Amino acid sequence: MKNHRSKLVLALLVLPLLFGFSTIQAQQKSQQPIDPTYFKSYEWRNIGPERGGRSLGSSGSPGRPNEYYFGATGGGLWKTVDGGNEWFPVTDGQITSSSIGAVAVAETNPDIVYIGGGETQLRGSITQGDGVYKTTDGGKTWRHLGLKETQAISRIRVHPTNPNIVYVAALGHVYGDNEERGVFRSKDGGNTWQKVLYVSDKAGAADLIIDRNNPEVLYASTWQVYRKAWKMWGGGPDCKLFKSLDGGDTWIELSKNPGMPEGPLGKIGITVSPVDSNRLWAIVEANEGGVFRSDDGGWTWERVNDERKLRQRA
């Protein structure tokens, strides 16, 4: 019995020494340089997790209720064909900028999709775009349509019955002045563009909507904003709300109409009811801002909500 106890004690003393010796050997081996030729046969691949960033634009068509798209501010355009259960990217390797801020599907032909680069929710980290792209085969191939220097596109609207008539609301450069901003119109599917609304080189278009009941009627807002790395300035005399009665040829300012808040104004969001063309809603950033409603096509307004959290999201 005593002999067995002695062997056990000896084993307990020797095992740590053996373990320590093997650890030292392993450390010595790990410190030896690895021949770089071992890695030549390996290829890098993305194993996730996937990340596209926040989304500012999405669109679909009533004719294909399970098929729609969303644009990611850092991950291009994504598509679903099963109502959102699964998504797949459709612009990888085909467009220059990864930031998509506006998406519009043509109602009469859902295979036609227009996308606009850049983002207009100005945060501490933003990515510029390089204009407008178009697909005519549901996202399989893409063609660049210009407007490269807009850099930040807030909205794209397609005529409800003519997919060749397209409107682009471009905010423009956010770090400086530029003239390629405002509302642009194309009548030939994006081959050529005409600037139809322009306020100044300091303000671009922040929102745009077409009246579905009368596509000749459009509403657009402009936003005077400037960003530096450490601060953003927003608001000023060039922040305005407009209406067009002739498809964008001429524009009437609505932002000084009765019921609208006094300036200075900031960002303005605008929409029109799909069932009543006289009913409008606007979110106005201002000292006395909030949610405003018009029941006469924008000629008079009434503030219906003054919640600060809402008007900060115009």
N, C-alpha and C positions, 0 to 999 in steps of 0.2 A: 504493500500500500504506500509505504514511504517512497519507494522507487518510482511509482507512478506519479506521485505528487511532484517529485524532483523533475521528471521529464516534462510535466505540464508547465512548471515554472520556467524551465529552460526554453520551451517553445514560445511562451509569452514574451520572453526577452528577445528572442531571435527574430520573431516576425516583424516587429517595427523596423529592425535594422534592414531586413530584406526589402520591406516596402519602401523605406527611404532610399535604398540603393537603386531600386527600379525607377523611382520617381526622378532621381538625378539623371539616370540614363535617358529617360524620356525627355527631360528638359534639354539635355545636351543634343539629342536628335532633333528636337523641334527648333533649336537655334541654328541648325545647319541650313545653308541656303538651298532653296528649291530651284531646280532647273526650270527656267521659264518656258522651255520647249514643251513641257508637259501641258501647258494651257493653250497651245496653238490650235488644237483640234476643237476647243470649246467656242461656242458662240453665245453672246449675251442675248437674253430674252426677258421680256417683262412677265413677271409672275404675280403682279398685283401688289397692293390693292389698286383698283382703277379709281381715278378721280377726274371729274370733268369740271368741277367748280360750280358756283351758283348759276342759276338760269334766269334770264330776263325775257326770253322770247320763246313762244311755242305757237304751233298752228296745225290745223287739220282741215278736213273737208267733210261736210255733211254726207256726201256721197260714199265716203269710206269711214264709217264711224270708229272702226278699230285701228285706223292708221293715222298716226300723227307724228310730229317732230318737236324736238326742243333743242335750243341752242345753248351751249355751255360757255361760260366766260373764259374757260381755260381748256376746253376739251372738244371743240368743234360741234358738229351737228349730229344728233342721235335720232333714231327712228324706231317706232314700234309698229307691228302689224297685228298684234293680238290684244289691243286695248291696254297696253302698258305692262303686261306681265314680263315681257322680255324686251330689252333695248339693244341696239347695235349701232356703232358709229358708221356714218356714210360719207364723211369728208376726209378721213385720214389719208394723207399722202396726195390729196388732190387740191387742197387750198393752202395758201401761204400762212395765214394767221389762224391761230387756234381759238381765238375769241370770237364768238358769234352772239350778237346782241339782238338781232331781229330776224324773224322767220315769217314767211307768208306763202301759203299754198293757194294756188288758183282753184276757185270753186268749180269752174267748168271743166277743168282738166287737172285732177290731183297729182298727176305725174310732173306737173310744172311747179317748181318750188324756187323761191327767191330767198336768199339769206344776205344779211348785212353784217359786216365785221365791226368789232369793237364793242364797248359797253358804255352805258351812260349813267349807271349808278356809281357815282364817283366816290371811291374809297381810297384807302391808303395805298393799295396796290391794284393797278388796272393795266389792262393789255390793249394796245391799239389794234385796230383792224386795217384791212387794205381794200375796202370797197364792197361791191356787190357781186355775188355769184348766182348762177342759175343752173338748174337741172331740168331736163325735159323727159327724163326716164326714171323718175322716182328716187333719185339720189345715187344712181350708179355712176354717172359721169357729171362733171361740173365745168362750167365755163365762166371765166372772169368777165364782168361787164363794165369795169371801170369804177369811177368815183373813188379812186385810191386814197386821195388826200382828205377824204372826209374823216377817216380814222375811227370815228365813233358814230354808229348808226343806231338810232333809237327805235324807229318803226319802218316797216315796209308794208304797203297796202296795195292789193291787187284789185282792179275793177271786178265787180261781182259777175259780169257777163262777158267781159273781154280781157283775157289773160295777157294781152299785149300792152294794156294800159297799166302802168305801175307807178306808184309814188314812193319816194324815199324821204324820210325825215332824218337829216344828218346833223348831229351836234357839232361836229368838226373837232379841231385840235383842242384838247383840254389844258394843255400846258402853254398855249400861246394863241395869238390871233391868226386867223386864216380866212380866206374867202370861199373855199369849197365847203360850204355849210348852208343850212336852210332846207327847203323842200325842193326836191327834184322830181321831174315827171318824164316818163318815157311812153311813147305811143307805138313803139315798134319792138316790144319785148325786151328792152334793155340795151339794144344796139346803140342808141343815141339817147342823150339826156339833155333836158332843159331845166335850168334853175327858175322856178316859178314863184318862190317866196324867199326873200332875203332881207334881213334887217340890218346887220352890220357884221364886220369881221370879228366881233367880240361875242356874238350870240348865234346859236344854232337852233335847229328844231328839236324839241324834246318830246313832242307827241303829235299824232296824226290819226285821224279817223275818217272813214267814208260813210256817208249816209246810205245804207243798203236800199232804202226805198227810193232814193234819188241820187245816183252816183255822181251827179254833177255837183253835189253839195259836199264840201269837205271842211273839216275843222283842224286847225294846227296851232300849236303853241311854240313859242321861242323862249330860250333860256340863256341868260347871260351868266356865264360861269367861268372861273379860271382856277386852276389848281397848281400848287407847287408841292414839293415833296413833304413839306411840313404843315401846309394849311390850304384850305379851299375858300375862295370867295364866290358867293352865289347871290344873284339878285341884282336889279338895276333897271334903268329905263328901257332896256331892250327886251325885257321879259314881257311878252304880250300874248294875247289870244286872238286868233283870226278865224274868219269864215270865208269860204269861196262858194259862189253860186254858179260858176261856169267851168267847173272841172279844173280849177287852179289857175285860170288865166288872170283873174283879178282877185284881190283879197280885201276884206273889210275887218277893221279891228273891233273886237268885242270887249276888250279888257277894261275899257273906260265906261261901259254901259251901266245903267242904273242897277244897283245891287251888288256890283263888284267891289271888292275892297280897294281902298286907296293905296297908292304905292308907298314905298317901293315893293314890287312884287318879286317873287322868286320862281321856282319851278311850277308849272301848271300841267295837270293831267286832264284830259278831256275825252268824253265818250258820248254817243248818241244812242237813244233807245232803238232797238231793231223793229219795234212795233209802232212807235210814235215819233215821227221825225222832229216834232217840236220839243220833245223832252230831252234835255241835255243834263249831264252832270260834269262838274269840274272840281278838281281838288287844287286849291290855290295856296301856295306858300306865301304868307304875308303876316304882318303883325295882327291883322284882323282876318286872317285866312280861315280855311276850313273847307267843308264840302258845300258846293253851291249847286242849285238846281234852276234850270230855266224851262218854262213851259211854252215859250214862244220862239224857239229856234235861236236863242242867245241874245235877243234884244233886251230882255230884262232878266235879273237874277235874284235869287233869294238864298241866303245862307241857311242850310238845314242842319249843319253839324259843325261845331267849332272845336272839336277834339284836337288837341295839339299833336297827338301821336299820329293822327290821320294826315294832317296837312304837312307833316314832316316827311311823309311817304309819297308826296306828289310825284 
